[in-house]
Structures are given as structure tokens and as C-alpha cells.
Amino acid sequence: MNQEKIMKRKMISAIIWSIILLIALLVFIGLYVDKSREIQATYKKQYMSSLADASEELDTYFDRKIDYDMHYNMLISNMGAARSFVFLLDDYTEQQKAINELHYCLVKYPKQMKTRLEDVNKGLKDITDNLDKGYDEIRAVVDSVNKMGE
């Protein structure tokens, strides 16, 4: 009889601990999901900021038409930052491909891209305005580059 009471207490204690641990696990899962959403929002904000900076750099060049090399290098830098942030975003696979290809073309084919900067700027502006057609415009620019050329 004494043994039964001891076993009953241990069983009740085990059940209570299981419930406490389950609640703690659910709380930590909730905190993780919340923090993950917050981090994704931060990455998206920084991604859009990098694209806006790239577009602003192109606007500055188009307004002044001086010091092309400096503005082009700043464009490449801002696109590199955007490329890094889009890599960190979930469910942005197609957008990541478009940004990666654009950055590659900017680095690899600067002579060809010089004539396409207005189209790039239009695409970047559309992306920062949350229009999906901006990615299509970027893909069109990338597709127009002769990758076998200089």
C-alpha cells in the first residue's frame, strides 16, 4: 500500500513535469517563429533599401552625366548588398535569381550594361514600388546581354 502511494506520487509528478515541459516547448517555438518573422522583415527592409540606393545612384548619374565610373561602382556595390540580403529571404528564389543575374551582368559586362542602365533603373524602381513586373524587366535586361561577347 505504501508502495502504491509512492508510485502514484511519482506518476503525478512525471505528468506535471511533462505538462510544464510541453508548455515551455510551445512558448519557445512561438518565440522562435516570432523572431524569425521579425528577422525576415528586417532583411526585406534592408534588401529594398539596397535596391533603392542603387536606383538613387543611377538617378544621380542620369541627372549629372559625370563620373560614370564612380556611379557604376556604387551601383555594383549596392546591387551586391541587395544580392546578399535577397539570399537571406525565404520564398524569394525567383527574385534571387533575377538579382544575382543582374549583379553578374553588371560586374562581367560593364560595356554592354552602360546602354541598358535606364532599363535597369526602371526595373529597380518597380521592384522598390512592390511591383512584380520589375523582376520581369530585370530579366529582360539580363536576357538582352550578349554573354558570349565582351
C-alpha positions in Angstrom: 0.0 0.0 0.0 2.8 2.4 0.8 4.5 1.4 -2.4 1.3 2.3 -4.4 1.2 5.8 -2.9 4.9 6.4 -3.8 4.3 5.2 -7.4 1.1 7.4 -7.6 3.1 10.5 -6.5 5.9 9.7 -8.9 3.4 9.3 -11.7 1.6 12.5 -10.9 4.9 14.3 -10.6 6.0 12.9 -14.0 2.7 14.0 -15.6 3.0 17.5 -14.1 6.7 17.9 -15.3 5.6 16.6 -18.8 2.9 19.3 -19.0 5.3 22.0 -17.8 8.0 21.0 -20.3 5.4 20.8 -23.1 4.2 24.4 -22.3 7.8 25.6 -22.2 8.5 24.0 -25.6 5.4 25.6 -27.1 6.5 29.0 -25.7 10.0 28.6 -27.2 8.6 27.6 -30.5 6.3 30.6 -30.5 9.2 32.9 -29.7 11.3 31.4 -32.4 8.6 31.8 -35.1 8.0 35.4 -34.0 11.7 36.3 -34.0 12.1 34.6 -37.4 9.3 36.7 -38.9 10.9 39.8 -37.4 14.3 39.0 -38.9 12.8 38.3 -42.3 11.1 41.7 -42.2 14.4 43.3 -41.3 16.2 41.5 -44.2 13.4 42.5 -46.7 13.6 46.2 -45.5 17.4 46.2 -46.0 17.1 44.5 -49.4 14.6 47.1 -50.6 16.8 49.8 -49.1 19.8 48.5 -51.1 17.8 48.4 -54.3 16.5 52.0 -53.6 20.1 53.1 -53.1 21.1 51.5 -56.4 18.3 53.3 -58.2 19.1 56.6 -56.5 22.7 56.2 -57.6 21.6 55.8 -61.2 19.3 58.8 -60.9 22.2 60.8 -59.7 24.3 59.7 -62.7 21.5 60.5 -65.1 21.0 63.9 -63.6 24.7 64.9 -63.7 26.1 62.8 -66.5 29.5 63.0 -64.9 31.8 60.5 -63.2 30.3 57.4 -64.7 32.9 55.0 -63.2 32.2 56.1 -59.6 28.4 55.8 -60.0 28.7 52.5 -61.8 30.9 51.1 -59.0 28.4 52.4 -56.4 25.7 50.7 -58.3 27.6 47.4 -58.3 28.2 47.8 -54.5 24.5 48.4 -53.8 23.5 45.5 -56.0 26.0 43.3 -54.2 24.3 44.3 -50.9 20.9 43.6 -52.3 22.1 40.2 -53.6 23.3 39.3 -50.1 20.0 40.3 -48.5 17.8 38.6 -51.0 19.7 35.4 -50.4 18.6 35.5 -46.7 14.9 35.9 -47.6 12.6 32.9 -47.5 10.5 32.2 -50.6 12.4 34.6 -52.8 14.0 32.1 -55.2 12.9 33.6 -58.5 13.7 37.1 -57.2 17.1 35.9 -56.1 17.9 34.5 -59.5 17.0 37.8 -61.2 19.1 39.9 -58.8 22.0 37.5 -59.0 22.0 37.5 -62.8 21.7 41.3 -62.9 24.7 41.7 -60.5 26.7 39.2 -62.6 26.0 41.1 -65.8 26.9 44.4 -64.1 30.2 43.0 -63.0 31.1 40.9 -66.0 29.7 43.1 -68.9 30.0 46.8 -68.0 30.3 48.0 -71.6 27.0 46.3 -72.6 25.3 47.3 -69.4 26.1 51.0 -69.9 23.5 51.2 -72.6 20.9 49.4 -70.5 21.1 51.4 -67.3 17.9 53.2 -67.9 16.0 49.9 -68.2 17.8 48.6 -65.1 16.8 51.8 -63.2 13.1 51.3 -64.3 13.2 47.7 -63.1 14.7 48.7 -59.8 12.1 51.4 -59.2 9.3 49.0 -60.0 10.7 46.4 -57.5 11.0 49.0 -54.8 7.4 50.0 -55.5 6.5 46.3 -54.9 5.6 45.7 -58.5 6.5 42.2 -59.7 6.9 43.4 -63.2 10.2 44.9 -62.1 11.7 41.4 -61.9 10.5 40.8 -65.4 12.1 44.0 -66.6 15.4 43.0 -64.9 15.2 39.5 -66.6 14.6 41.2 -70.0 17.7 43.3 -69.5 19.8 40.3 -68.5 18.4 38.3 -71.4 19.4 41.1 -73.8 23.1 40.9 -72.8 25.3 39.0 -75.2 27.0 36.7 -72.7 29.4 35.4 -75.4 30.6 39.0 -76.1 32.7 41.4 -74.1 
